[in-house]
Amino acid sequence: MLAGIYGVYTDKMERRRYRLFFILAGLVSAISGTLLPLEIFLLVSAPLLFFFHLLMTGSIFALFEALNVYLGYTFSGNPLTATPGSIIDMIVYWRNVDLMKSLLIIVLVGSITGLLYLAATTYYFRKGAVNLVDVNELEHRLGAFLASVGGIDNIRMIHAAPTKLTVQVYDRSVIDFSKIHHYDVSRIVETRAGYSLSYGAPSHMLWEEVMKLKKQLPIVETKSA
């Protein structure tokens, strides 16, 4: 899932800036055996992905129950410092021949689950991060965004992150962010990189739609000429 979220960044500089963070986040999660920070992020920014995570977690436990896959856990220290389910436990368990079958099943299921998480995360941020009931929601948000920045012709550069859009324009005098509904954008900040608009999870979908329109600009200009 972390790989899927990392893939949402379209700015190469931001990718390099956050690469180490995502690597460390994965290592900390593997060592500590907890996904709480990621789960909080999903609950706030991508509720559908959070419910997908809950569904997958329950399904995996049910599958292991059906396959009689169990791993014991022993700890002689303070329970508050115990980290069951970490990569450290996995390394220790590999020394036990009796647990080899269970470990192989866990690794296989974990690999398949990882691919499913990657596919679900990628699909969500690229296709499913809008209201599934209102099929025109993305079109409405796109229209309001373009109107607020002075049209597609005024966009000089635009990049997407998991929860925001960053846009640079040619003419700032035509900017009017009051045209965007307040419930679509939680925050608008002017930074050195441009205007940062916190659209939440649909940010990447909006970026893709804007890029499609920008690619059509030369064709439109040629026809009009």
PyMOL CGO cylinders between C-alpha atoms (Angstrom):
from pymol import cmd
from pymol.cgo import CYLINDER

trace = [
    CYLINDER, 0.00, 0.00, 0.00, 2.85, 2.40, 0.74, 0.3, 1, 1, 1, 1, 1, 1,
    CYLINDER, 2.85, 2.40, 0.74, 4.20, 1.77, -2.77, 0.3, 1, 1, 1, 1, 1, 1,
    CYLINDER, 4.20, 1.77, -2.77, 0.80, 2.62, -4.23, 0.3, 1, 1, 1, 1, 1, 1,
    CYLINDER, 0.80, 2.62, -4.23, 0.58, 5.87, -2.26, 0.3, 1, 1, 1, 1, 1, 1,
    CYLINDER, 0.58, 5.87, -2.26, 4.15, 6.78, -3.24, 0.3, 1, 1, 1, 1, 1, 1,
    CYLINDER, 4.15, 6.78, -3.24, 3.27, 6.23, -6.91, 0.3, 1, 1, 1, 1, 1, 1,
    CYLINDER, 3.27, 6.23, -6.91, 0.62, 8.96, -6.72, 0.3, 1, 1, 1, 1, 1, 1,
    CYLINDER, 0.62, 8.96, -6.72, 3.28, 11.69, -6.55, 0.3, 1, 1, 1, 1, 1, 1,
    CYLINDER, 3.28, 11.69, -6.55, 3.86, 13.17, -10.02, 0.3, 1, 1, 1, 1, 1, 1,
    CYLINDER, 3.86, 13.17, -10.02, 6.59, 15.65, -9.10, 0.3, 1, 1, 1, 1, 1, 1,
    CYLINDER, 6.59, 15.65, -9.10, 10.05, 14.07, -9.35, 0.3, 1, 1, 1, 1, 1, 1,
    CYLINDER, 10.05, 14.07, -9.35, 11.43, 16.39, -6.68, 0.3, 1, 1, 1, 1, 1, 1,
    CYLINDER, 11.43, 16.39, -6.68, 8.68, 15.40, -4.24, 0.3, 1, 1, 1, 1, 1, 1,
    CYLINDER, 8.68, 15.40, -4.24, 9.31, 11.75, -5.06, 0.3, 1, 1, 1, 1, 1, 1,
    CYLINDER, 9.31, 11.75, -5.06, 12.96, 12.11, -4.12, 0.3, 1, 1, 1, 1, 1, 1,
    CYLINDER, 12.96, 12.11, -4.12, 12.04, 14.10, -1.01, 0.3, 1, 1, 1, 1, 1, 1,
    CYLINDER, 12.04, 14.10, -1.01, 9.61, 11.50, 0.32, 0.3, 1, 1, 1, 1, 1, 1,
    CYLINDER, 9.61, 11.50, 0.32, 11.39, 8.36, -0.88, 0.3, 1, 1, 1, 1, 1, 1,
    CYLINDER, 11.39, 8.36, -0.88, 13.40, 7.93, 2.32, 0.3, 1, 1, 1, 1, 1, 1,
    CYLINDER, 13.40, 7.93, 2.32, 10.29, 8.60, 4.41, 0.3, 1, 1, 1, 1, 1, 1,
    CYLINDER, 10.29, 8.60, 4.41, 8.33, 5.81, 2.73, 0.3, 1, 1, 1, 1, 1, 1,
    CYLINDER, 8.33, 5.81, 2.73, 11.26, 3.40, 3.04, 0.3, 1, 1, 1, 1, 1, 1,
    CYLINDER, 11.26, 3.40, 3.04, 11.63, 4.19, 6.74, 0.3, 1, 1, 1, 1, 1, 1,
    CYLINDER, 11.63, 4.19, 6.74, 7.85, 3.93, 7.24, 0.3, 1, 1, 1, 1, 1, 1,
    CYLINDER, 7.85, 3.93, 7.24, 7.90, 0.44, 5.72, 0.3, 1, 1, 1, 1, 1, 1,
    CYLINDER, 7.90, 0.44, 5.72, 10.84, -0.63, 7.88, 0.3, 1, 1, 1, 1, 1, 1,
    CYLINDER, 10.84, -0.63, 7.88, 9.29, 0.76, 11.07, 0.3, 1, 1, 1, 1, 1, 1,
    CYLINDER, 9.29, 0.76, 11.07, 6.03, -1.02, 10.29, 0.3, 1, 1, 1, 1, 1, 1,
    CYLINDER, 6.03, -1.02, 10.29, 7.84, -4.32, 9.66, 0.3, 1, 1, 1, 1, 1, 1,
    CYLINDER, 7.84, -4.32, 9.66, 9.94, -4.05, 12.81, 0.3, 1, 1, 1, 1, 1, 1,
    CYLINDER, 9.94, -4.05, 12.81, 7.22, -2.78, 15.15, 0.3, 1, 1, 1, 1, 1, 1,
    CYLINDER, 7.22, -2.78, 15.15, 4.44, -4.93, 13.72, 0.3, 1, 1, 1, 1, 1, 1,
    CYLINDER, 4.44, -4.93, 13.72, 1.92, -2.08, 13.71, 0.3, 1, 1, 1, 1, 1, 1,
    CYLINDER, 1.92, -2.08, 13.71, 0.04, -0.27, 10.95, 0.3, 1, 1, 1, 1, 1, 1,
    CYLINDER, 0.04, -0.27, 10.95, -1.62, 2.33, 13.18, 0.3, 1, 1, 1, 1, 1, 1,
    CYLINDER, -1.62, 2.33, 13.18, -0.08, 5.46, 11.55, 0.3, 1, 1, 1, 1, 1, 1,
    CYLINDER, -0.08, 5.46, 11.55, -1.04, 4.21, 8.08, 0.3, 1, 1, 1, 1, 1, 1,
    CYLINDER, -1.04, 4.21, 8.08, -4.52, 3.27, 9.27, 0.3, 1, 1, 1, 1, 1, 1,
    CYLINDER, -4.52, 3.27, 9.27, -5.06, 6.76, 10.72, 0.3, 1, 1, 1, 1, 1, 1,
    CYLINDER, -5.06, 6.76, 10.72, -3.96, 8.30, 7.41, 0.3, 1, 1, 1, 1, 1, 1,
    CYLINDER, -3.96, 8.30, 7.41, -6.36, 6.07, 5.48, 0.3, 1, 1, 1, 1, 1, 1,
    CYLINDER, -6.36, 6.07, 5.48, -9.25, 6.78, 7.84, 0.3, 1, 1, 1, 1, 1, 1,
    CYLINDER, -9.25, 6.78, 7.84, -8.82, 10.54, 7.42, 0.3, 1, 1, 1, 1, 1, 1,
    CYLINDER, -8.82, 10.54, 7.42, -7.76, 10.79, 3.76, 0.3, 1, 1, 1, 1, 1, 1,
    CYLINDER, -7.76, 10.79, 3.76, -9.06, 7.66, 2.04, 0.3, 1, 1, 1, 1, 1, 1,
    CYLINDER, -9.06, 7.66, 2.04, -11.99, 6.08, 3.94, 0.3, 1, 1, 1, 1, 1, 1,
    CYLINDER, -11.99, 6.08, 3.94, -12.78, 3.59, 1.17, 0.3, 1, 1, 1, 1, 1, 1,
    CYLINDER, -12.78, 3.59, 1.17, -9.22, 2.29, 1.29, 0.3, 1, 1, 1, 1, 1, 1,
    CYLINDER, -9.22, 2.29, 1.29, -9.50, 2.02, 5.07, 0.3, 1, 1, 1, 1, 1, 1,
    CYLINDER, -9.50, 2.02, 5.07, -12.61, -0.16, 4.77, 0.3, 1, 1, 1, 1, 1, 1,
    CYLINDER, -12.61, -0.16, 4.77, -10.83, -2.21, 2.11, 0.3, 1, 1, 1, 1, 1, 1,
    CYLINDER, -10.83, -2.21, 2.11, -7.99, -2.69, 4.59, 0.3, 1, 1, 1, 1, 1, 1,
    CYLINDER, -7.99, -2.69, 4.59, -10.44, -3.83, 7.28, 0.3, 1, 1, 1, 1, 1, 1,
    CYLINDER, -10.44, -3.83, 7.28, -12.06, -6.26, 4.85, 0.3, 1, 1, 1, 1, 1, 1,
    CYLINDER, -12.06, -6.26, 4.85, -8.71, -7.70, 3.80, 0.3, 1, 1, 1, 1, 1, 1,
    CYLINDER, -8.71, -7.70, 3.80, -7.55, -8.04, 7.41, 0.3, 1, 1, 1, 1, 1, 1,
    CYLINDER, -7.55, -8.04, 7.41, -10.69, -9.95, 8.38, 0.3, 1, 1, 1, 1, 1, 1,
    CYLINDER, -10.69, -9.95, 8.38, -10.47, -12.13, 5.26, 0.3, 1, 1, 1, 1, 1, 1,
    CYLINDER, -10.47, -12.13, 5.26, -6.84, -13.03, 5.96, 0.3, 1, 1, 1, 1, 1, 1,
    CYLINDER, -6.84, -13.03, 5.96, -7.61, -14.03, 9.54, 0.3, 1, 1, 1, 1, 1, 1,
    CYLINDER, -7.61, -14.03, 9.54, -10.54, -16.14, 8.32, 0.3, 1, 1, 1, 1, 1, 1,
    CYLINDER, -10.54, -16.14, 8.32, -8.34, -17.78, 5.67, 0.3, 1, 1, 1, 1, 1, 1,
    CYLINDER, -8.34, -17.78, 5.67, -5.63, -18.65, 8.18, 0.3, 1, 1, 1, 1, 1, 1,
    CYLINDER, -5.63, -18.65, 8.18, -8.28, -20.03, 10.50, 0.3, 1, 1, 1, 1, 1, 1,
    CYLINDER, -8.28, -20.03, 10.50, -9.62, -22.26, 7.72, 0.3, 1, 1, 1, 1, 1, 1,
    CYLINDER, -9.62, -22.26, 7.72, -6.11, -23.43, 6.80, 0.3, 1, 1, 1, 1, 1, 1,
    CYLINDER, -6.11, -23.43, 6.80, -5.18, -24.04, 10.46, 0.3, 1, 1, 1, 1, 1, 1,
    CYLINDER, -5.18, -24.04, 10.46, -2.26, -21.65, 10.22, 0.3, 1, 1, 1, 1, 1, 1,
    CYLINDER, -2.26, -21.65, 10.22, -1.19, -20.60, 13.69, 0.3, 1, 1, 1, 1, 1, 1,
    CYLINDER, -1.19, -20.60, 13.69, 1.96, -19.07, 15.13, 0.3, 1, 1, 1, 1, 1, 1,
    CYLINDER, 1.96, -19.07, 15.13, 2.49, -18.85, 18.86, 0.3, 1, 1, 1, 1, 1, 1,
    CYLINDER, 2.49, -18.85, 18.86, 3.96, -15.85, 20.59, 0.3, 1, 1, 1, 1, 1, 1,
    CYLINDER, 3.96, -15.85, 20.59, 6.01, -15.79, 23.76, 0.3, 1, 1, 1, 1, 1, 1,
    CYLINDER, 6.01, -15.79, 23.76, 7.53, -12.81, 25.52, 0.3, 1, 1, 1, 1, 1, 1,
    CYLINDER, 7.53, -12.81, 25.52, 9.09, -12.68, 28.97, 0.3, 1, 1, 1, 1, 1, 1,
    CYLINDER, 9.09, -12.68, 28.97, 9.52, -8.92, 29.31, 0.3, 1, 1, 1, 1, 1, 1,
    CYLINDER, 9.52, -8.92, 29.31, 7.12, -6.04, 29.84, 0.3, 1, 1, 1, 1, 1, 1,
    CYLINDER, 7.12, -6.04, 29.84, 3.93, -6.56, 27.77, 0.3, 1, 1, 1, 1, 1, 1,
    CYLINDER, 3.93, -6.56, 27.77, 3.95, -2.86, 26.89, 0.3, 1, 1, 1, 1, 1, 1,
    CYLINDER, 3.95, -2.86, 26.89, 7.16, -3.35, 24.90, 0.3, 1, 1, 1, 1, 1, 1,
    CYLINDER, 7.16, -3.35, 24.90, 6.05, -6.52, 23.14, 0.3, 1, 1, 1, 1, 1, 1,
    CYLINDER, 6.05, -6.52, 23.14, 5.77, -6.37, 19.35, 0.3, 1, 1, 1, 1, 1, 1,
    CYLINDER, 5.77, -6.37, 19.35, 3.89, -9.46, 18.13, 0.3, 1, 1, 1, 1, 1, 1,
    CYLINDER, 3.89, -9.46, 18.13, 3.72, -9.92, 14.39, 0.3, 1, 1, 1, 1, 1, 1,
    CYLINDER, 3.72, -9.92, 14.39, 6.96, -8.12, 13.58, 0.3, 1, 1, 1, 1, 1, 1,
    CYLINDER, 6.96, -8.12, 13.58, 9.66, -9.15, 11.13, 0.3, 1, 1, 1, 1, 1, 1,
    CYLINDER, 9.66, -9.15, 11.13, 11.85, -10.02, 14.11, 0.3, 1, 1, 1, 1, 1, 1,
    CYLINDER, 11.85, -10.02, 14.11, 9.38, -12.72, 15.15, 0.3, 1, 1, 1, 1, 1, 1,
    CYLINDER, 9.38, -12.72, 15.15, 9.36, -14.04, 11.60, 0.3, 1, 1, 1, 1, 1, 1,
    CYLINDER, 9.36, -14.04, 11.60, 13.14, -14.43, 11.60, 0.3, 1, 1, 1, 1, 1, 1,
    CYLINDER, 13.14, -14.43, 11.60, 13.03, -16.30, 14.90, 0.3, 1, 1, 1, 1, 1, 1,
    CYLINDER, 13.03, -16.30, 14.90, 10.23, -18.60, 13.70, 0.3, 1, 1, 1, 1, 1, 1,
    CYLINDER, 10.23, -18.60, 13.70, 12.22, -19.71, 10.64, 0.3, 1, 1, 1, 1, 1, 1,
    CYLINDER, 12.22, -19.71, 10.64, 14.49, -21.66, 12.98, 0.3, 1, 1, 1, 1, 1, 1,
    CYLINDER, 14.49, -21.66, 12.98, 11.58, -23.87, 14.01, 0.3, 1, 1, 1, 1, 1, 1,
    CYLINDER, 11.58, -23.87, 14.01, 11.06, -26.72, 11.54, 0.3, 1, 1, 1, 1, 1, 1,
    CYLINDER, 11.06, -26.72, 11.54, 7.56, -27.41, 12.90, 0.3, 1, 1, 1, 1, 1, 1,
    CYLINDER, 7.56, -27.41, 12.90, 6.44, -23.93, 11.85, 0.3, 1, 1, 1, 1, 1, 1,
    CYLINDER, 6.44, -23.93, 11.85, 7.87, -24.11, 8.32, 0.3, 1, 1, 1, 1, 1, 1,
    CYLINDER, 7.87, -24.11, 8.32, 4.55, -24.96, 6.62, 0.3, 1, 1, 1, 1, 1, 1,
    CYLINDER, 4.55, -24.96, 6.62, 2.69, -22.16, 8.38, 0.3, 1, 1, 1, 1, 1, 1,
    CYLINDER, 2.69, -22.16, 8.38, 5.45, -19.70, 7.55, 0.3, 1, 1, 1, 1, 1, 1,
    CYLINDER, 5.45, -19.70, 7.55, 5.44, -20.62, 3.87, 0.3, 1, 1, 1, 1, 1, 1,
    CYLINDER, 5.44, -20.62, 3.87, 1.67, -20.17, 3.70, 0.3, 1, 1, 1, 1, 1, 1,
    CYLINDER, 1.67, -20.17, 3.70, 1.95, -16.80, 5.44, 0.3, 1, 1, 1, 1, 1, 1,
    CYLINDER, 1.95, -16.80, 5.44, 4.65, -15.65, 3.02, 0.3, 1, 1, 1, 1, 1, 1,
    CYLINDER, 4.65, -15.65, 3.02, 2.59, -16.78, 0.01, 0.3, 1, 1, 1, 1, 1, 1,
    CYLINDER, 2.59, -16.78, 0.01, -0.61, -15.16, 1.26, 0.3, 1, 1, 1, 1, 1, 1,
    CYLINDER, -0.61, -15.16, 1.26, 1.32, -12.04, 2.23, 0.3, 1, 1, 1, 1, 1, 1,
    CYLINDER, 1.32, -12.04, 2.23, 2.83, -11.71, -1.25, 0.3, 1, 1, 1, 1, 1, 1,
    CYLINDER, 2.83, -11.71, -1.25, -0.56, -12.04, -2.93, 0.3, 1, 1, 1, 1, 1, 1,
    CYLINDER, -0.56, -12.04, -2.93, -2.10, -9.63, -0.43, 0.3, 1, 1, 1, 1, 1, 1,
    CYLINDER, -2.10, -9.63, -0.43, 0.65, -7.10, -1.10, 0.3, 1, 1, 1, 1, 1, 1,
    CYLINDER, 0.65, -7.10, -1.10, -0.14, -7.17, -4.82, 0.3, 1, 1, 1, 1, 1, 1,
    CYLINDER, -0.14, -7.17, -4.82, -3.85, -6.76, -4.09, 0.3, 1, 1, 1, 1, 1, 1,
    CYLINDER, -3.85, -6.76, -4.09, -3.14, -3.78, -1.82, 0.3, 1, 1, 1, 1, 1, 1,
    CYLINDER, -3.14, -3.78, -1.82, -0.96, -2.20, -4.53, 0.3, 1, 1, 1, 1, 1, 1,
    CYLINDER, -0.96, -2.20, -4.53, -3.64, -2.70, -7.18, 0.3, 1, 1, 1, 1, 1, 1,
    CYLINDER, -3.64, -2.70, -7.18, -6.43, -1.41, -4.91, 0.3, 1, 1, 1, 1, 1, 1,
    CYLINDER, -6.43, -1.41, -4.91, -4.44, 1.66, -3.84, 0.3, 1, 1, 1, 1, 1, 1,
    CYLINDER, -4.44, 1.66, -3.84, -3.45, 2.51, -7.40, 0.3, 1, 1, 1, 1, 1, 1,
    CYLINDER, -3.45, 2.51, -7.40, -7.01, 2.08, -8.66, 0.3, 1, 1, 1, 1, 1, 1,
    CYLINDER, -7.01, 2.08, -8.66, -8.48, 4.12, -5.82, 0.3, 1, 1, 1, 1, 1, 1,
    CYLINDER, -8.48, 4.12, -5.82, -6.31, 7.19, -6.32, 0.3, 1, 1, 1, 1, 1, 1,
    CYLINDER, -6.31, 7.19, -6.32, -6.56, 7.03, -10.12, 0.3, 1, 1, 1, 1, 1, 1,
    CYLINDER, -6.56, 7.03, -10.12, -10.18, 5.99, -10.66, 0.3, 1, 1, 1, 1, 1, 1,
    CYLINDER, -10.18, 5.99, -10.66, -12.24, 5.55, -7.50, 0.3, 1, 1, 1, 1, 1, 1,
    CYLINDER, -12.24, 5.55, -7.50, -11.54, 8.48, -5.18, 0.3, 1, 1, 1, 1, 1, 1,
    CYLINDER, -11.54, 8.48, -5.18, -14.80, 10.30, -5.95, 0.3, 1, 1, 1, 1, 1, 1,
    CYLINDER, -14.80, 10.30, -5.95, -18.44, 9.90, -5.03, 0.3, 1, 1, 1, 1, 1, 1,
    CYLINDER, -18.44, 9.90, -5.03, -19.58, 6.64, -6.60, 0.3, 1, 1, 1, 1, 1, 1,
    CYLINDER, -19.58, 6.64, -6.60, -23.21, 7.79, -6.52, 0.3, 1, 1, 1, 1, 1, 1,
    CYLINDER, -23.21, 7.79, -6.52, -22.75, 11.10, -8.37, 0.3, 1, 1, 1, 1, 1, 1,
    CYLINDER, -22.75, 11.10, -8.37, -20.99, 10.12, -11.61, 0.3, 1, 1, 1, 1, 1, 1,
    CYLINDER, -20.99, 10.12, -11.61, -20.57, 13.80, -12.58, 0.3, 1, 1, 1, 1, 1, 1,
    CYLINDER, -20.57, 13.80, -12.58, -18.75, 14.83, -9.40, 0.3, 1, 1, 1, 1, 1, 1,
    CYLINDER, -18.75, 14.83, -9.40, -15.30, 14.72, -11.00, 0.3, 1, 1, 1, 1, 1, 1,
    CYLINDER, -15.30, 14.72, -11.00, -16.52, 16.80, -13.95, 0.3, 1, 1, 1, 1, 1, 1,
    CYLINDER, -16.52, 16.80, -13.95, -18.00, 19.40, -11.60, 0.3, 1, 1, 1, 1, 1, 1,
    CYLINDER, -18.00, 19.40, -11.60, -14.79, 19.64, -9.57, 0.3, 1, 1, 1, 1, 1, 1,
    CYLINDER, -14.79, 19.64, -9.57, -12.71, 19.91, -12.73, 0.3, 1, 1, 1, 1, 1, 1,
    CYLINDER, -12.71, 19.91, -12.73, -14.90, 22.70, -14.10, 0.3, 1, 1, 1, 1, 1, 1,
    CYLINDER, -14.90, 22.70, -14.10, -14.73, 24.68, -10.86, 0.3, 1, 1, 1, 1, 1, 1,
    CYLINDER, -14.73, 24.68, -10.86, -10.95, 24.22, -10.64, 0.3, 1, 1, 1, 1, 1, 1,
    CYLINDER, -10.95, 24.22, -10.64, -10.35, 25.38, -14.22, 0.3, 1, 1, 1, 1, 1, 1,
    CYLINDER, -10.35, 25.38, -14.22, -12.61, 28.38, -13.71, 0.3, 1, 1, 1, 1, 1, 1,
    CYLINDER, -12.61, 28.38, -13.71, -10.72, 29.35, -10.55, 0.3, 1, 1, 1, 1, 1, 1,
    CYLINDER, -10.72, 29.35, -10.55, -7.29, 29.32, -12.23, 0.3, 1, 1, 1, 1, 1, 1,
    CYLINDER, -7.29, 29.32, -12.23, -8.35, 31.13, -15.39, 0.3, 1, 1, 1, 1, 1, 1,
    CYLINDER, -8.35, 31.13, -15.39, -8.84, 28.16, -17.69, 0.3, 1, 1, 1, 1, 1, 1,
    CYLINDER, -8.84, 28.16, -17.69, -6.65, 25.39, -19.04, 0.3, 1, 1, 1, 1, 1, 1,
    CYLINDER, -6.65, 25.39, -19.04, -4.60, 27.90, -21.09, 0.3, 1, 1, 1, 1, 1, 1,
    CYLINDER, -4.60, 27.90, -21.09, -3.45, 29.65, -17.92, 0.3, 1, 1, 1, 1, 1, 1,
    CYLINDER, -3.45, 29.65, -17.92, -1.97, 26.53, -16.29, 0.3, 1, 1, 1, 1, 1, 1,
    CYLINDER, -1.97, 26.53, -16.29, 1.80, 26.56, -16.59, 0.3, 1, 1, 1, 1, 1, 1,
    CYLINDER, 1.80, 26.56, -16.59, 2.54, 23.49, -14.46, 0.3, 1, 1, 1, 1, 1, 1,
    CYLINDER, 2.54, 23.49, -14.46, 0.51, 21.13, -12.31, 0.3, 1, 1, 1, 1, 1, 1,
    CYLINDER, 0.51, 21.13, -12.31, 1.49, 18.22, -10.06, 0.3, 1, 1, 1, 1, 1, 1,
    CYLINDER, 1.49, 18.22, -10.06, -0.44, 15.83, -7.86, 0.3, 1, 1, 1, 1, 1, 1,
    CYLINDER, -0.44, 15.83, -7.86, 0.22, 14.29, -4.45, 0.3, 1, 1, 1, 1, 1, 1,
    CYLINDER, 0.22, 14.29, -4.45, -1.98, 11.86, -2.49, 0.3, 1, 1, 1, 1, 1, 1,
    CYLINDER, -1.98, 11.86, -2.49, -4.05, 14.68, -0.98, 0.3, 1, 1, 1, 1, 1, 1,
    CYLINDER, -4.05, 14.68, -0.98, -3.28, 17.88, -2.90, 0.3, 1, 1, 1, 1, 1, 1,
    CYLINDER, -3.28, 17.88, -2.90, -2.70, 19.60, -6.24, 0.3, 1, 1, 1, 1, 1, 1,
    CYLINDER, -2.70, 19.60, -6.24, 0.11, 22.08, -6.85, 0.3, 1, 1, 1, 1, 1, 1,
    CYLINDER, 0.11, 22.08, -6.85, -0.43, 24.44, -9.77, 0.3, 1, 1, 1, 1, 1, 1,
    CYLINDER, -0.43, 24.44, -9.77, 1.56, 27.28, -11.32, 0.3, 1, 1, 1, 1, 1, 1,
    CYLINDER, 1.56, 27.28, -11.32, -0.17, 29.78, -13.60, 0.3, 1, 1, 1, 1, 1, 1,
    CYLINDER, -0.17, 29.78, -13.60, 0.93, 32.30, -16.21, 0.3, 1, 1, 1, 1, 1, 1,
    CYLINDER, 0.93, 32.30, -16.21, -1.36, 35.15, -15.12, 0.3, 1, 1, 1, 1, 1, 1,
    CYLINDER, -1.36, 35.15, -15.12, -2.13, 35.46, -11.41, 0.3, 1, 1, 1, 1, 1, 1,
    CYLINDER, -2.13, 35.46, -11.41, -4.52, 38.36, -11.91, 0.3, 1, 1, 1, 1, 1, 1,
    CYLINDER, -4.52, 38.36, -11.91, -7.27, 36.03, -13.17, 0.3, 1, 1, 1, 1, 1, 1,
    CYLINDER, -7.27, 36.03, -13.17, -7.06, 33.68, -10.18, 0.3, 1, 1, 1, 1, 1, 1,
    CYLINDER, -7.06, 33.68, -10.18, -10.35, 33.44, -8.27, 0.3, 1, 1, 1, 1, 1, 1,
    CYLINDER, -10.35, 33.44, -8.27, -10.51, 30.54, -5.84, 0.3, 1, 1, 1, 1, 1, 1,
    CYLINDER, -10.51, 30.54, -5.84, -13.94, 31.64, -4.62, 0.3, 1, 1, 1, 1, 1, 1,
    CYLINDER, -13.94, 31.64, -4.62, -15.32, 29.72, -7.62, 0.3, 1, 1, 1, 1, 1, 1,
    CYLINDER, -15.32, 29.72, -7.62, -14.36, 26.45, -5.92, 0.3, 1, 1, 1, 1, 1, 1,
    CYLINDER, -14.36, 26.45, -5.92, -16.92, 25.00, -3.52, 0.3, 1, 1, 1, 1, 1, 1,
    CYLINDER, -16.92, 25.00, -3.52, -15.62, 25.15, 0.04, 0.3, 1, 1, 1, 1, 1, 1,
    CYLINDER, -15.62, 25.15, 0.04, -16.43, 21.47, 0.62, 0.3, 1, 1, 1, 1, 1, 1,
    CYLINDER, -16.43, 21.47, 0.62, -14.25, 20.41, -2.34, 0.3, 1, 1, 1, 1, 1, 1,
    CYLINDER, -14.25, 20.41, -2.34, -11.02, 21.96, -1.04, 0.3, 1, 1, 1, 1, 1, 1,
    CYLINDER, -11.02, 21.96, -1.04, -10.07, 21.97, 2.62, 0.3, 1, 1, 1, 1, 1, 1,
    CYLINDER, -10.07, 21.97, 2.62, -7.14, 24.38, 2.26, 0.3, 1, 1, 1, 1, 1, 1,
    CYLINDER, -7.14, 24.38, 2.26, -5.51, 26.64, -0.34, 0.3, 1, 1, 1, 1, 1, 1,
    CYLINDER, -5.51, 26.64, -0.34, -1.97, 27.88, 0.27, 0.3, 1, 1, 1, 1, 1, 1,
    CYLINDER, -1.97, 27.88, 0.27, 0.39, 29.86, -1.94, 0.3, 1, 1, 1, 1, 1, 1,
    CYLINDER, 0.39, 29.86, -1.94, 3.90, 28.39, -1.79, 0.3, 1, 1, 1, 1, 1, 1,
    CYLINDER, 3.90, 28.39, -1.79, 7.14, 28.83, -3.71, 0.3, 1, 1, 1, 1, 1, 1,
    CYLINDER, 7.14, 28.83, -3.71, 6.15, 25.87, -5.88, 0.3, 1, 1, 1, 1, 1, 1,
    CYLINDER, 6.15, 25.87, -5.88, 2.77, 27.44, -6.72, 0.3, 1, 1, 1, 1, 1, 1,
    CYLINDER, 2.77, 27.44, -6.72, -0.75, 27.26, -5.35, 0.3, 1, 1, 1, 1, 1, 1,
    CYLINDER, -0.75, 27.26, -5.35, -1.37, 24.19, -3.20, 0.3, 1, 1, 1, 1, 1, 1,
    CYLINDER, -1.37, 24.19, -3.20, -4.98, 23.01, -3.16, 0.3, 1, 1, 1, 1, 1, 1,
    CYLINDER, -4.98, 23.01, -3.16, -5.92, 20.25, -0.72, 0.3, 1, 1, 1, 1, 1, 1,
    CYLINDER, -5.92, 20.25, -0.72, -8.52, 18.28, -2.67, 0.3, 1, 1, 1, 1, 1, 1,
    CYLINDER, -8.52, 18.28, -2.67, -7.90, 15.09, -0.72, 0.3, 1, 1, 1, 1, 1, 1,
    CYLINDER, -7.90, 15.09, -0.72, -7.88, 11.70, -2.41, 0.3, 1, 1, 1, 1, 1, 1,
    CYLINDER, -7.88, 11.70, -2.41, -9.37, 12.92, -5.78, 0.3, 1, 1, 1, 1, 1, 1,
    CYLINDER, -9.37, 12.92, -5.78, -6.28, 15.10, -6.39, 0.3, 1, 1, 1, 1, 1, 1,
    CYLINDER, -6.28, 15.10, -6.39, -4.59, 12.62, -8.72, 0.3, 1, 1, 1, 1, 1, 1,
    CYLINDER, -4.59, 12.62, -8.72, -7.79, 12.08, -10.71, 0.3, 1, 1, 1, 1, 1, 1,
    CYLINDER, -7.79, 12.08, -10.71, -8.13, 15.83, -11.25, 0.3, 1, 1, 1, 1, 1, 1,
    CYLINDER, -8.13, 15.83, -11.25, -4.48, 16.00, -12.30, 0.3, 1, 1, 1, 1, 1, 1,
    CYLINDER, -4.48, 16.00, -12.30, -5.04, 13.30, -14.92, 0.3, 1, 1, 1, 1, 1, 1,
    CYLINDER, -5.04, 13.30, -14.92, -8.05, 15.15, -16.35, 0.3, 1, 1, 1, 1, 1, 1,
    CYLINDER, -8.05, 15.15, -16.35, -6.11, 18.41, -16.53, 0.3, 1, 1, 1, 1, 1, 1,
    CYLINDER, -6.11, 18.41, -16.53, -3.19, 16.69, -18.27, 0.3, 1, 1, 1, 1, 1, 1,
    CYLINDER, -3.19, 16.69, -18.27, -5.58, 15.21, -20.85, 0.3, 1, 1, 1, 1, 1, 1,
    CYLINDER, -5.58, 15.21, -20.85, -6.89, 18.69, -21.64, 0.3, 1, 1, 1, 1, 1, 1,
    CYLINDER, -6.89, 18.69, -21.64, -3.38, 20.17, -21.81, 0.3, 1, 1, 1, 1, 1, 1,
    CYLINDER, -3.38, 20.17, -21.81, -2.36, 17.53, -24.35, 0.3, 1, 1, 1, 1, 1, 1,
    CYLINDER, -2.36, 17.53, -24.35, -5.26, 18.63, -26.54, 0.3, 1, 1, 1, 1, 1, 1,
    CYLINDER, -5.26, 18.63, -26.54, -4.19, 22.28, -26.56, 0.3, 1, 1, 1, 1, 1, 1,
    CYLINDER, -4.19, 22.28, -26.56, -1.79, 22.06, -29.57, 0.3, 1, 1, 1, 1, 1, 1,
    CYLINDER, -1.79, 22.06, -29.57, -4.49, 20.23, -31.57, 0.3, 1, 1, 1, 1, 1, 1,
    CYLINDER, -4.49, 20.23, -31.57, -7.08, 22.90, -30.75, 0.3, 1, 1, 1, 1, 1, 1,
    CYLINDER, -7.08, 22.90, -30.75, -4.66, 25.70, -31.65, 0.3, 1, 1, 1, 1, 1, 1,
    CYLINDER, -4.66, 25.70, -31.65, -3.76, 24.03, -34.95, 0.3, 1, 1, 1, 1, 1, 1,
    CYLINDER, -3.76, 24.03, -34.95, -7.42, 23.65, -35.93, 0.3, 1, 1, 1, 1, 1, 1,
    CYLINDER, -7.42, 23.65, -35.93, -8.25, 27.24, -35.02, 0.3, 1, 1, 1, 1, 1, 1,
    CYLINDER, -8.25, 27.24, -35.02, -5.24, 28.47, -36.98, 0.3, 1, 1, 1, 1, 1, 1,
]
cmd.load_cgo(trace, "trace")
